[in-house]
Amino acid sequence: MTQTVESNNPEAPTTPRDTAPNREALASASRVPAALKRRIPKYSDLAPLMQFKKPEFSRAARLQRASTIWDLRDMAKRRTPQAPFDYTDGAAEAEITLRRAREAFLDIEFRPGILRNVSSIDLGTDILGRPSRLPVGIAPTGFTRMMQSEGEYAGSQAAEAAGIPYTLSTMGTASIEDVAEAAPNGRNWFQLYLWTDRDRSLELIERAAKAGNDTLMVTVDTAVAGARLRDVRNGMTIPPALTLKTVLDASYRPAWWFNFLTHEPLTFASLSRYTGTVADLINSMFDPTLTFEDLDWLRETWKGKLVVKGVQTVDDARKVVDHGADGVVLSNHGGRQLDRAPIPFHLLPDVKEAFTKDNSDAAIILDTGIMSGADIIAALALGADFTLIGRAYLYGLMAGGRAGVDRAIQILEKDMTRTMALLGVSKLSELTPDHVRILGK
């Protein structure tokens, strides 16, 4: 039997076994699919791809292009003078608390379930005895018409349209009565700062009740003003002063100044006229002697739901409930008071555990740091009954007035719906702590 001997000589003749792979490669090359063969494109092939749209520069088009709250923030910064933008965007001292609050929502891991029917997502919930179409409401914000001239009117009407609560601040720039008239079918809450002058506080409480507000939210974390250094550096006053710096700043944002100067002058609608810095106002008006006994007075005075905002420890959460509160808002004032304060999102599981042990049905509401619908869903999974947004809605307001607030709510709703579906839950009651893990714990 003759054997074929392979040679190391490159000039040696090849055997049939050497040429077989080459023949297979050539045959494979000759079988290139028609779709992959090069050709000159035809116009009929290109026409469906050439869908050039006419550029749209309207406010509605700009807002529709915003996909996140951060996009709205970018728009707000371009359209708003530095002083009012920084008043919204900034926090106290080195702004460590605000940064940590936002990082807290980033430092989580969702735990999704699979093979669940999520064809229909229900974001509805009950809060303080009444329904809300979404598990988020609008937090109280002061001087809101300074950010954009539609101010509290835009916020309350957007909340009414979305079927969620709106909270008017004591330091708002629209009156209790005007907000009630602007959003007559909305669920309006009133936020109260207790003053040293109890008669003035009582007057506001009576006005809120008469205007149909069903919930009173008393803020307790402002014994003195926080050191909001951006405001100090900007020379921030209420109303904004027309300094050389602000005039130059206005030249880049004429629409803001046109609206500001041609609408009703900016005042504290629930207070007497005041001119000065925010810190001076807080330090001269609000009562640093408040104690838990003052909650007893409020509980006796106010017949609706009573919520305490600014709770930052488990013990204090329990105490305010013991003194008659129907709910607590875990909040560090958006990082605007004490820097390095506790982060509400981190505090949430401990408060939930304490309330469960106490068999308390008091509502747990959370704010500070929320910038997406996923943040809201994470908070609900860890025990919150409801959430509030402040900056997130103000960015929308500054970006486009009422339409901007509507867009902010739409973005959050879409985020929440998507997050719920991807977690494998179709209604809020199905969320549990098992759906979220705080990284590093």
FENNOR-V459795 format. One line per field, one symbol per residue. burial: b if it has 24 or more other C-alpha atoms within 12 Angstrom, else e. Layout:
BEGIN
burial=???
END
This chain:
BEGIN
burial=eeeeeeeeeeeeeeeeeeeeeeeeeeeeeeeeeeeeeeeeeeeeeeeeeeeeeeeeeeeeeebbebbbbbbbbbbbbebbbbbbbbbbbbbbbebbbbbbbbebbeebebebeeeeeeeebbbbbebbeeebbbbbbbbbbbbbbbbbbbbbbbbbbbbbbbbbbbbbbbbbbbbbbbbbebbeebbbbbbbbbbeeeeebeebbbbbbebbbbbbbbbbbbbbbbbbbbbeebbbbbbbeeeeebeebbeebeebbebbeeeeebbbbbbeeeeebbbebbeebbbeebeeebbeebbeebebbbbbbbbbbbebbbbbbbbbbbbbbbbbbbbbbbbbbbbbbbbbbbbbebbeeeebbbbbbbbbbbbbbbbbbbbbbbbbbbbbbbbbbbbbbbbbbbbbbbbbbbbbbbbbbbbbbbbbbbbbebbbbebbbbeee
END
